[in-house]
């Protein structure tokens, strides 16, 4: 997306001082990276039986933390930064941004306590607060094209509330699945916007394009799947919708010419992550038919697509918004490869080596931990220091 610098008469932060609260991506990308590594380290330790105390009660709570903790942190950082560019209006910075970070941290701490009802409301409050934080500049600028992000954040807040309240009775899985569907829709929307553009800008000679008849099908099929999951539609309906959407996403990805991006890591990581969406939808059809355990499909989405897309976008936007060249270094490449390998081990390892299922879970978790630990260590100096070009942000 085109970057629009906002005039700022205030003096920029000294290059030797902290710039952590200058723009939304800075604290939330760092918090997301740290949390992704630490949370999975604790979860793997608990799963393997090495943790002397319980971190989370079960798999549903683990899923909640990665969806409403990690993913929403990345989304908040991205939207606070992108909306500022889209609208030429300010988004939360300074003390306001600190308050958002405190609200997010409170949700993570409460998730580990017995105060489930309080945790539910705090968890739901964060995406709603982010929605308000971006709604104001969108409204002031008349940017109606991106109003839907406000609605999606509101729905994610509702989903978080329902998931937490389901701990008192009901199906946490169904509620969590609709939350995953909402994030899937965001990935599909943003992927369609940025992947062709980044591909054409970053890889000479490539002509990534979109088909006017395929785009509505790619988006509409995901929305239909969201509705079907929310209504607990019969398995036959789920199979039809997932296979239809898989075909649409595959057609879309093919038009972006992913095979021509292999020499450009900053671009191929986005293509590889989108390919996991296609795989996830195909695997969900098998789950609906009773031919595959649900966790294998879920982790194709959460590790392969969400993990891959978010780390790709975090490294790219962190570089771009701190005045650095948009070129992946060896550390970025290591992070990308580790996440892709984590997804392969978790999904295909669990599928082909059922007798070593426990080992594949632990192995995949370790790869994820190293990837995000490396990201947090590498990008702390980038995120906490002022832009290299001296511009605000």
C-alpha positions in Angstrom: 0.0 0.0 0.0 1.2 3.5 -0.7 2.7 5.2 2.3 1.6 8.8 3.0 3.7 10.7 5.5 1.7 12.9 7.9 3.1 16.3 8.6 4.1 16.7 12.2 5.3 19.9 13.8 6.4 18.1 17.0 10.1 17.3 17.3 10.8 13.7 16.4 12.2 11.3 19.1 15.9 11.4 19.4 17.6 8.5 17.7 19.2 7.6 21.0 15.8 7.7 22.8 12.8 5.3 22.7 10.3 5.6 19.9 8.3 2.7 21.1 5.0 4.7 21.5 5.3 6.7 18.3 3.1 4.5 16.2 0.9 1.4 16.7 3.1 -1.2 15.0 6.0 -0.6 17.3 4.7 -1.8 20.7 2.2 -4.3 19.3 4.6 -6.1 16.9 7.1 -6.5 19.8 4.4 -7.6 22.2 3.1 -10.1 19.6 6.5 -11.5 19.0 7.4 -11.9 22.7 4.0 -13.4 23.5 4.1 -15.8 20.5 7.4 -17.3 21.7 6.6 -17.3 25.5 3.0 -18.5 25.2 3.9 -21.4 23.0 6.9 -22.3 25.2 4.7 -22.5 28.2 2.0 -24.5 26.3 4.6 -27.0 24.9 6.1 -27.3 28.3 2.6 -28.1 29.7 1.8 -30.5 26.8 5.1 -32.3 27.2 4.6 -32.6 31.0 7.7 -30.5 31.9 5.8 -27.5 33.3 5.4 -27.8 37.1 2.2 -25.7 37.0 -0.7 -25.4 34.7 -0.5 -22.6 32.2 -3.8 -23.0 30.4 -6.6 -25.5 31.2 -6.8 -27.0 27.7 -6.5 -26.8 23.9 -9.5 -24.5 23.6 -7.9 -21.9 25.9 -4.6 -22.3 24.0 -6.5 -21.5 20.8 -8.2 -18.5 22.4 -4.8 -17.0 23.5 -3.3 -17.4 20.0 -6.3 -15.9 18.3 -7.4 -13.2 20.7 -3.9 -12.6 22.1 -1.3 -13.0 19.4 -3.3 -12.4 16.2 -5.2 -9.4 17.6 -2.0 -7.8 18.8 -0.6 -8.0 15.2 -3.9 -6.7 13.8 -4.0 -3.8 16.2 -0.4 -2.8 15.3 -1.1 -3.1 11.6 -4.4 -1.2 11.6 -3.2 1.7 13.8 -0.3 2.1 11.3 -2.2 1.5 8.1 -5.2 3.6 8.9 -2.9 6.6 9.6 -1.6 6.1 6.1 -4.9 5.6 4.4 -6.6 8.6 6.0 -3.8 11.1 6.7 -5.3 11.3 10.2 -3.7 10.5 13.6 -4.2 7.1 15.3 -3.4 6.4 18.9 0.2 7.3 20.0 1.9 8.1 23.3 -0.2 7.7 26.4 -3.2 6.5 24.5 -1.1 3.7 22.8 0.2 2.8 26.3 -3.4 2.4 27.5 -4.2 0.0 24.6 -1.1 -2.0 25.4 -2.1 -2.2 29.1 -5.6 -3.4 28.1 -4.1 -6.2 25.9 -1.6 -7.2 28.6 -4.5 -7.4 31.2 -6.3 -9.8 28.9 -3.2 -12.1 28.8 -2.8 -12.0 32.6 -6.5 -12.6 33.3 -6.5 -15.6 30.9 -4.2 -17.4 33.4 -6.4 -16.8 36.4 -9.8 -18.1 37.6 -11.5 -14.8 37.0 -13.1 -16.0 33.8 -15.9 -13.6 33.7 -13.6 -10.6 34.1 -11.2 -12.1 31.5 -14.1 -12.4 29.1 -15.0 -8.7 29.3 -11.5 -7.5 29.1 -10.7 -9.8 26.2 -13.8 -8.5 24.3 -13.0 -4.9 25.2 -9.6 -4.8 23.4 -10.8 -5.4 19.8 -13.8 -3.0 20.4 -11.3 -0.4 21.7 -9.2 -0.9 18.6 -12.3 -0.6 16.4 -13.0 2.8 18.0 -9.4 3.8 17.6 -9.6 3.3 13.8 -13.2 4.4 13.4 -12.5 8.0 14.3 -9.8 8.7 11.6 -11.8 6.7 9.0 -14.9 8.7 9.7 -13.0 12.0 9.7 -11.4 11.3 6.4 -14.6 9.8 4.8 -12.7 6.6 4.1 -15.7 4.4 3.7 -13.8 1.7 1.9 -12.3 0.5 5.1 -15.3 0.8 7.5 -15.6 -3.0 7.3 -12.5 -3.3 9.5 -14.5 -1.6 12.3 -17.3 -4.1 11.9 -14.9 -7.1 11.8 -13.2 -5.9 15.0 -16.5 -5.6 16.7 -17.4 -9.1 15.7 -14.1 -10.4 17.0 -14.9 -8.7 20.3 -18.2 -10.5 20.3 -16.6 -13.8 19.4 -14.0 -13.4 22.2 -16.8 -12.7 24.7 -18.8 -15.8 23.5 -15.7 -18.0 23.6 -14.9 -17.0 27.2 -18.5 -17.3 28.3 -18.7 -20.8 26.8 -16.3 -21.9 29.5 -19.4 -21.7 31.8 -21.3 -24.0 29.4 -21.6 -24.5 25.7 -19.4 -25.2 22.8 -16.1 -23.2 22.9 -15.1 -25.0 19.6 -17.9 -23.5 17.6 -17.3 -20.0 19.0 -13.6 -20.3 18.4 -14.2 -21.5 14.8 -16.2 -18.4 14.0 -13.4 -16.3 15.3 -11.0 -18.1 13.1 -13.4 -17.6 10.2 -13.3 -13.8 10.8 -9.5 -13.8 10.8 -9.5 -15.9 7.7 -11.7 -13.3 6.0 -9.3 -10.5 7.0 -6.4 -12.5 5.6 -8.3 -13.1 2.3 -9.2 -9.4 2.0 -5.8 -8.1 2.8 -4.1 -10.8 0.8 -6.1 -9.8 -2.3 -5.1 -6.2 -1.7 -1.4 -6.4 -0.9 0.0 -9.6 -2.4 -0.5 -8.7 -6.1 0.8 -5.1 -5.4 3.9 -6.2 -3.4 4.6 -8.9 -6.1 4.5 -6.5 -9.0 6.5 -3.9 -7.1 9.1 -6.3 -5.7 9.7 -8.8 -8.5 10.6 -7.3 -11.9 8.6 -8.7 -14.8 5.8 -10.3 -12.8 2.3 -9.3 -13.7 0.2 -10.5 -10.8 -3.4 -9.8 -11.6 -7.0 -10.2 -10.3 -10.0 -11.6 -12.1 -13.2 -9.5 -11.6 -15.4 -12.6 -11.4 -13.1 -14.6 -9.1 -12.7 -11.9 -6.5 -16.4 -11.9 -5.3 -16.3 -15.7 -5.1 -13.1 -15.7 -3.1 -14.5 -13.3 -0.5 -18.1 -14.5 -0.6 -17.3 -18.1 -0.1 -15.4 -17.3 3.2 -18.3 -15.2 4.4 -20.7 -18.1 3.6 -18.5 -20.4 5.5 -18.5 -18.1 8.5 -22.3 -18.0 8.4 -22.4 -21.8 8.1 -20.1 -22.3 11.1 -22.1 -19.9 13.2 -25.3 -21.7 12.4 -23.7 -25.1 12.8 -24.7 -26.2 9.3 -24.6 -29.8 8.2 -21.3 -31.4 7.2 -22.4 -31.5 3.6 -22.8 -27.8 3.5 -19.4 -27.3 5.1 -17.8 -29.6 2.5 -19.3 -27.7 -0.4 -18.4 -24.3 0.9 -14.8 -25.2 1.9 -14.1 -26.9 -1.5 -15.6 -24.0 -3.4 -13.6 -21.5 -1.4 -10.4 -23.6 -1.8 -10.9 -23.6 -5.6 -11.4 -19.8 -5.6 -8.4 -19.1 -3.4 -6.2 -21.4 -5.6 -7.4 -19.6 -8.7 -6.6 -16.3 -7.1 -3.1 -17.4 -6.0 -2.3 -18.8 -9.5 -3.0 -15.4 -11.0 -0.4 -13.9 -8.7 2.4 -16.1 -10.2 3.9 -17.3 -6.9 6.5 -19.5 -8.7 8.2 -16.3 -9.9 8.8 -14.9 -6.4 11.2 -17.5 -5.0 14.2 -15.2 -5.2 12.4 -12.5 -3.2 11.8 -13.8 0.4 9.8 -10.7 1.4 7.3 -11.6 -1.3 7.3 -15.4 -1.4 6.5 -15.6 2.3 3.2 -14.0 1.6 2.5 -16.4 -1.3 3.5 -19.4 0.8 1.2 -18.3 3.6 -1.7 -17.8 1.2 -1.2 -21.3 -0.1 -1.8 -22.6 3.4 -5.3 -21.0 3.2 -6.0 -23.2 0.2 -4.7 -26.3 2.0 -6.6 -25.4 5.2 -9.9 -25.2 3.3 -9.2 -28.6 1.6 -8.4 -30.2 5.0 -11.5 -28.7 6.6 -13.6 -30.6 4.0 -11.9 -33.8 5.1 -12.6 -32.9 8.7 -16.3 -32.4 7.9 -16.3 -35.8 6.2 -14.8 -37.4 9.3 -11.6 -38.4 7.5 -9.1 -36.1 9.4 -8.8 -34.8 13.0 -9.7 -31.1 13.3 -6.5 -29.9 14.9 -4.5 -30.7 11.7 -6.7 -28.5 9.6 -6.8 -25.7 12.3 -3.0 -25.6 12.5 -2.7 -25.3 8.7 -4.6 -22.0 9.2 -3.1 -20.9 12.4 0.6 -21.7 11.9 0.9 -21.8 8.1 -1.4 -19.0 7.1 -1.8 -16.7 10.1 1.8 -17.3 11.4 3.4 -17.0 8.0 1.3 -14.0 6.9 1.7 -12.0 10.1 5.5 -12.5 10.4 5.9 -11.6 6.7 3.8 -8.4 7.2 5.4 -7.5 10.5 8.9 -7.6 9.1 7.9 -5.8 5.9 6.0 -3.0 7.6 8.5 -2.6 10.4 11.2 -2.0 7.8 9.1 0.3 5.7 7.9 2.4 8.5 11.3 2.9 10.1 13.0 4.1 6.9 14.8 0.8 6.1 15.2 -0.9 2.7 12.5 -3.5 1.9 14.9 -6.3 1.6 14.7 -9.5 3.8 18.0 -10.2 5.5 19.2 -13.7 6.7 17.3 -13.3 10.0 14.1 -12.5 8.3 14.6 -15.5 5.9 15.3 -17.8 8.9 12.0 -16.6 10.6 10.1 -17.3 7.4 11.6 -20.8 6.9 11.1 -21.7 10.5 7.4 -20.9 10.5 6.8 -22.8 7.2 8.7 -25.8 8.6 6.7 -25.5 11.9 3.5 -25.8 9.8 4.7 -28.7 7.8 5.8 -30.6 10.8 2.5 -29.9 12.7 0.2 -30.7 9.8 2.0 -33.3 7.6 4.0 -34.8 10.4 0.8 -35.4 12.4 -0.9 -36.7 9.3 1.8 -39.2 8.2 3.3 -40.1 11.5 0.4 -40.7 13.9 2.5 -42.8 16.2 4.8 -39.8 16.7 2.0 -37.2 17.0 3.3 -35.9 20.4 6.7 -35.4 19.0 5.4 -33.5 16.0 3.4 -31.2 18.2 6.5 -30.5 20.4 8.8 -30.2 17.4 6.5 -27.8 15.6 6.2 -25.7 18.8 9.9 -25.5 19.1 10.3 -24.2 15.6 7.6 -21.6 16.2 9.3 -20.5 19.5 12.7 -20.0 17.8 11.1 -18.1 14.9 9.3 -15.6 17.1 12.1 -15.4 19.6 14.5 -14.5 16.8 12.0 -11.9 15.5 11.6 -10.2 18.9 15.3 -10.1 19.5 16.1 -8.9 16.0 13.4 -6.2 15.8 13.5 -4.7 19.3 16.2 -2.2 18.1 14.1 -1.5 15.0 10.8 -1.0 16.8 12.2 1.0 19.8 14.3 3.5 17.9 13.3 6.4 15.8 13.2 6.2 12.0 16.5 6.2 10.2 15.3 9.0 7.9 14.3 11.2 10.8 10.6 11.4 9.8 7.8 11.0 12.4 6.3 7.6 13.1 
